[in-house]
Amino acid sequence: MTFDSIRQVRAGNSYAQLPAAFYTLLKPQPLNHPRLLHANAEVAALLGLKPEALARPDFLQVVAGQEALPGGKTLAAVYSGHQFGIWAGQLGDGRAHLLGEISGPQGSLELQLKGSGRTPYSRMGDGRAVLRSSVREYLASEAMAGLGIPTTRALALVVSDDPVYRETVETAAIVTRVAPSFIRFGSFEHWSRSPEHLRALLDYTVDRYYPECRAAAGEGKAGQDEVVLRFLREVVVRTARLIADWQTAGFCHGVMNTDNMSILGLTLDYGPYGFMDAFRVDHVCNHSDTQGRYAWNAQPSVANWNLYRLASALLGLDMDAEALKEQLAQFEPVFLQAYRGNLAGKLGLRQWEEGDDDLFDAWWRLLHTQRADFTLSFRRLAAAPEDAGAFLDLFRDQDAARAWLDQYGRRLDRDAMPRAERISRMNAINPVYVLRNHLAENAIRAAARGDAGEIDTLLTLLRDPCTEKPGFESYAALPPEWAGSLEVSCSS
């Protein structure tokens, strides 16, 4: 069933059924004279909304925080977390409001406003988001979806002339985020010393999102413990696969704090993220990360560390520590299987074989030493064994690139996949378009003028990132020189 108006949808808020300590019921703080800069018809369809519903005044009123979601209960959730490896204590939705959930054609999805004003968890913040960061999140979540990487989505982008004070004076915006749930590792950490609340959160999460963990689990404490272990194992598996996707897409999250880690294995909280241009194994996309804690090559180990923090919280349910460690031990083999499978596909191999790690490591070493472009190196590799010109142009030392191509060619000979099939497979998974920082910056500058045209263009390209489209060659080119001066930080 589809609806002509957001007022017609079937909404509720199951999270509001948890004990009152989990959240604060409150209204957003609307922006002055809000304007709908962009609405995402693709995500609207997931909610059962027709495209024409996005043009109605009541849609703007909801996504601007002026009117509640009919049937929903607006709230801000509390959670805690480790930030840059240090326990930060109580955190929470400091600039976000959960409007409720809508039962759409593909299941129940929550709607959350980001940048919608102060809450009891704002600490010293103003509760606002700036246009710059809001455009980046709006585009990034859809770019990740186009790549097939689990992520939150974006429904709407509302702007205002209200001033927001960061390094400079910027203007305010609100993004409507969509996901099955916004529960984080930090949600469990917050209740680690309160078994009653921790159990309530676990039961809610398992019943709604991991019901298979209860199947034949038995009765009593033994049965409850089995549910906890199965739950942790599933979170470990989803997280490991997510990070493998990030690594092989050249994506850096930037702030992998435990309060930014989704319990559902989604990419959550886009801030100072980045898709790499020139490859560096130790690339740091967040200008605020002066120690390089969240560098590209550190992301797997950080994710594993974060999972240990989640498991530590589950000790509050009187769990056996060794049993929890057994579930955590699944991270490395699951990550490696997904990582190897992803890379094998991107390199046009039928599957990973013993010894391929040497080929993969040599590939990363070549890209790193040559500062070769991540996206274009993979894309041009498809034709390189027979026609290497465009590929070699990406490397300063073409002899080094040819040497690796010889090693790669010998591996392809053993695989014996027909050339046309291999090229087709590689071009189906190696994108030609990614959300490079300079492309996002162009969209931000246009949005500041009230022009959503660049957002439209990027969404068209990023939803089908592996298909080359005539007339958009500049979006698939190496970044311009000025892109090297762009910096993103925690204020992004």
N, C-alpha and C positions, 0 to 999 in steps of 0.2 A: 504494500500500500504506500502511495506517495501523497504528499500534502502540499497544498498551495500556500500554506502559512505556517510559521514556526509555532504558532499558538495551537495548531491542530495535532502536533505530535504527541505521542504517548511518553511522558517523562516521569521521572521519579528521582530518588537519591538513596540508594541502598547504603552508602557510606554513612548517611545520617542516622542509620539504625544502630550503629555502634554506640557504645557509651559516650556520654556528653564530653568526657575528658579528651576525646580524640580530635575535637574540632571546636570551632566557635561559629555559631550561626550569626551572620552579619551581611549587610548589603554592601555592594561595591560603592566606590566613590566615583561617580561618572565624570567623564571629561566634559569640558565646556564646548558646546557646539561641535559635537563629534561628527565625523564624516566617514562613510564607508569607502575606504580606498580600494579594497579588493575583497571579493568573496569567491570561495573555491567550490565550484559546482560539483566537482568530482567527489569531494568529501561530503558535501551536502547530500549527494545521492546515497551515501552510506547511512545517512540519518533519515532517509525517506523524504527529503525535501526536494521539490521540483525547482528548476533553475529560476522560475519566476518568483518563487518565495523569497529569494535573496534580494530582490528589488523592493520588497514591501517595507514600509516604515517600521512594522513590528519586529522585523529581523534586525534592523539596525538598533532598535531600542534594547533588544536582548544582548547582542554582542558588544554593545557599548556600555553595558552595565546599568542602563537606565530602568530596565524592567526585568523582573525575575523570569526565569524559564518556567512556563506554565507547568505546574505539577512538580517542579524541582524544589530543593531546599538549598539556598546559597550558603556556602560555608568556606572557611579556611581551615586546613588541616594542620595539626602539629606533628613534628617529627624532629629527630636529632641527627647527628652525623659527625663523621671525621672529615675535616677539610684540610687538604694538603697534608694528610697523615696525622693531623692533630685533632684530638677530641674537642669538638666545638660546643658540646652541650645542646640545649634546646634550640631548635631552629623552627622551621615551619613555613607555611605559605605566607611569606612576608609581602608579596605583591600579587597574589593570585587568589581567585575565588572560584570554587567548584560550584557550578550552577546546578548540576544534576546529571542524570543519564537519560538517554533516549534509546528506546528499543527500535532499532532500524532493521533493514532487510538482512543485514549480516550479523546481527547480534546487538548487544547493549554497549553503548559508547558514552563515555562521560565528556561533558563540555566544561572547560576551565578557561576563565579569563586571566590573562597575564598582563600586569600593568594597570590593574583596576583599583589601586588604592591601598592605603595602609590597613593592616590587620594587627591583632595582638602579638603577632610573630614577626613584625617588621624590624624589631630592634631599632637601629638608628636609621633605617631606610625610609624613603619617602613613599614607597608603595607603587612607584611608577616605572614604566618602561619607556625607553626613547624610541623614536622612529627608526633609528639606525639598527638597533638590536632586534627590533620587531620585524623589520623587513628580512633581516638575516635569518631569523627563526622561521618565519613564514616560508621562505624559499628552501631552507635546508631540510625541513621535515618532508617536504614534497620531493626534493632531490633524492633523499634517502629512500623514500617509497618507490621512486622510479628505478632505483638500483636494486630493489628487492630486499633492502635491509630493514629489519624490524624497527619501527619508529612511531612516535606520536605523529599526529597529522595536524594540519592547520585549516580551519574553516573560514576565518574572516580576519581582516586587518582594518582596524578603525584608527583614525588619526585625528589630531586636534592641534590647535595652535598654543595650547597650554605649555608654558616653559617648564623644562626639567633641567636641573643643575647637575652636571657631571663634570668632566674636565673643562667643558665649555657649556654654554646654555644651548639646550636642544629642545625639540618639541616632543610631546607625549604621544603614545600610541598604545593600543590594546590588541593583543593577538588572542583569538579564540582557539585553544588547543583541544584536540580530540584524541582520546585513547580509551581502551577498555578500562584502564585504571591508572591512577597516578601514584600508587603506593610505591614506596622506595625502600631500599635497605635500611635507610635511616628511620623509617617508620617503626621497624622492629627494634632497632637500637634504642629508640626512645623509651620503650617499655621493657627493657631487659631486666630491670629490677622490680617489675610489677607482674608477677606470673598471671594474675587474673586478667589484666589488660592484654598481656602478650598472647595469652590463649585466645582471647576474644578476637584479636587481630588475625591470628593464625587461622582460626576456624572460618572467619569471614573470607579470608584470601583463598583458602583451600576450597571451600564450598563453591565460591563463585568462579575461580579461575583455574583450580587444579583439582577438580572433583575426582579424577582418576586416582589420586593419592589415597583416597578412602576405600577404594575397592578391595574387599577381602582383607582389610587391615586388622580385623579381630577386635575384641572388646578389652576394656580395662586399660591400665597404663601401658601395657605392652603394645596394644593396638594403637593408642595415642602416640606413643614414641615412634612406631612404624610410619604413621602419617607424617610426622615431623621429618623423619629421615628421607622419605620419598619426596616430600616437598622441597627440602634443601637440595636433593639430587637434581630435581627438575630445574630449579633456579640455576644451579651450577651449569647444567647442560645448555640452557638457553643463553646464559651469559657467555659461556665459552664460544658458542657458535656466533653470537653477536660480535664479539671481539675479533674473531677470525674474519668476519665480513668487513669490519672496519679496517683491519690491517691490509687486506687485499684490495680495498677500494682507495687506499691512500688517505683515509679519513682520520683526523685527529680530533678528539672531543674537546680537549683543552682543560676541563675541570672535572675529573673523574672522582669527585668526592662521593662518599657513601650516600649522601642525601641526593645525589644526582644519578643514582643507579636504580633502574626500574626493576621491581620484583618480577615483572613479566618478561624481562629480557628485551626491552625496547630501548632505542636511543632516546634519551630524555634530557630536557633542559639544554637547549642549544644556546651557548654563550660564545666564548672565544674559540669556536671550532675552526677547522680549516681542512680543505682538500689540498693536498700537496701539489705544488707546481714542480720546481726542481726537487729531486728526491734527496733526502738525508735520513739515514736510519735514526738519528737522534733529533729529528725535526721537532721543534716546540712551537705550537701555533699560538699559544697564549703569552702575550707580552708580560703578563703579571707573574708567570711561572718562571721566576729567575733561576730556580734550582733545576729546572727541567724534569720535575717529578712526573709530568704527564706527557713526556715525549712519545713519539710514535712507537719506538722500540720498547718503551716501558709499559705500554697499555695492557698487554697480557698479564704481566706480573702485578700491576696495580689492580686489575680486575680480580685476580686471584686473592690478593690481599684484602680487597673489599669483601669478597665472599667469606673470608675468615672472620671479618667483623660481624657479618650477618650470622654466621654460625655461633660466634661468641654470644650474641644476643639470645639465640635459641637455647643456650645453656640455662637461661632463666626458667625454662620449663622442666628443669631437673633432668636434662638429657645427659647421656654418657658422652664424654668428650671424644673418646676414641671412635665411637660410632659416627659422630658428626665428621670427624676427620676422614673417615672412609668415603663419605659422600664428596667431601672437598677434593679428594684424590682423583676424582673423575675429571677435574678441570683440564689438566694437561693432555690426557689422551683424547678427550673430546675436541679440545682446541686444535690439536695437531691434525686430527682427522679432517676437521672442517677446513683448516688453513691449507693443508696439502691438497685437498680436493678442489678448493677454490683456485689455488695457483695452477694446478694441473689443467683445469679447464681454461684458465686465462692464457696458458701457454699452448693450448691446443693438443693436450695429451688426453688419451682416453681415461687414464687414472694414474694416481701416484704409484710409483714403483720404488723398490729399495734402491737407494743411490740417487734418487731425484733430489734429495735435500741438498746435495752438492751442487746440482745445477741451479736450484733455487737460490742458494747462498751466493753463488757466483753472479747470478742476475742482480741481486740486491747490491752486491759489492760493486758491480759495474755501474749501476745507476747512481750509487752514492759517490764514487770517486769521480764520475763524470758530471755530477749534478744534472743528470738527464731528467727530462720532464716525465713525471710518473704516468700520467694518463696517455700521452701521445706515444710513449715508449711501448706500452702494452698494445695500443691500437695499431701502430705501424708494424709491430712484430709479425702480424699475420702474413703480410706479403714479403717480409724481409728475407726468408730463406732463398727465394728465387729472384726477388727484386729489392735489393737492400738499400737503394739510394736514399729514400725518404727517411728510413729508419736511421741510417748512419749519420744523417744530417743533425741528429739530436745529440751527437757525442763529439766532444772535443778531440778525444783520442780514438779515431776510427779504427785503428789497428786493434785496440783492446776490444772494441765492439765486434769486429770481425772474428776475433779469437773466440769470443763467447758464442757467436752465431755458429761457428764450426762445431762447438760442443753441443749446442742445441740441435743442429742439423743431424748429428749422429743419433741423438735421442729420438728425433722424429723418424729417422729411418727404421729404428727398432719398433716404433709404434705403428708404422705402416698405414696411417690413416690417409685416404685420398686427399690430395691438396685442396680441392674445391670444398670438400666436407670440412676439413680443418679450418680453412679460412672462414667459412660460414659460421662454424661454431665459435671461433674466437671473436668475430665481429658481432656476434649476438650477445656476448657477455662483457666485452671490453668497451666501455663507453667512449664516445667521441666528445660528448658534452658532460662536464661536471660543473658544480657551482664554485668556480674559482673566486677568490676574494675580489678581484677587480670587476668581475661580472656582477657580484652582489653589490659592490660599491656603485656601479653605474645605475643599478636599480634603485639604490638608496637616494642618489642624487636626483633621479627623475621623480621619485616619490615625494621628495621634499618640495618639488614644484607642483605636486598634485597630479602627476602623470604616472599612471599604473601600467603604461605600455611595456616597459622593460620587464615588469613582473609577469605580465601575460606572455611575453616572448620566452622568458626563461622557463616558465612552467610548461609551455608547449615543448620545449627542447628537453627539459629534464624528466618529463614523464615518459619519454621514449628516447633515452640517452644514447642508445647504441645505433640508431638509425640516422645516417647523414641526411641533412636537409639542404637542398640547394638554396643559396642566398644567405646562409648563416655561417659561412666559413670563418668569420671573425670570432665567433663564439667557440670555435674548436681550435683556435690558433694558440701559439705560445703567448703568455701574458706580456703586455707592454712593459717597458722599462719602469714606468711610474708605479706599477703594481708592487714593485719591490719595497716601496716606502710605506705600504699599508701595514698597519699594526692593529691587532685585536687584543683586547684585554678583558678582565673580569667585568668591566663596565659595559662590555659589548653585549 
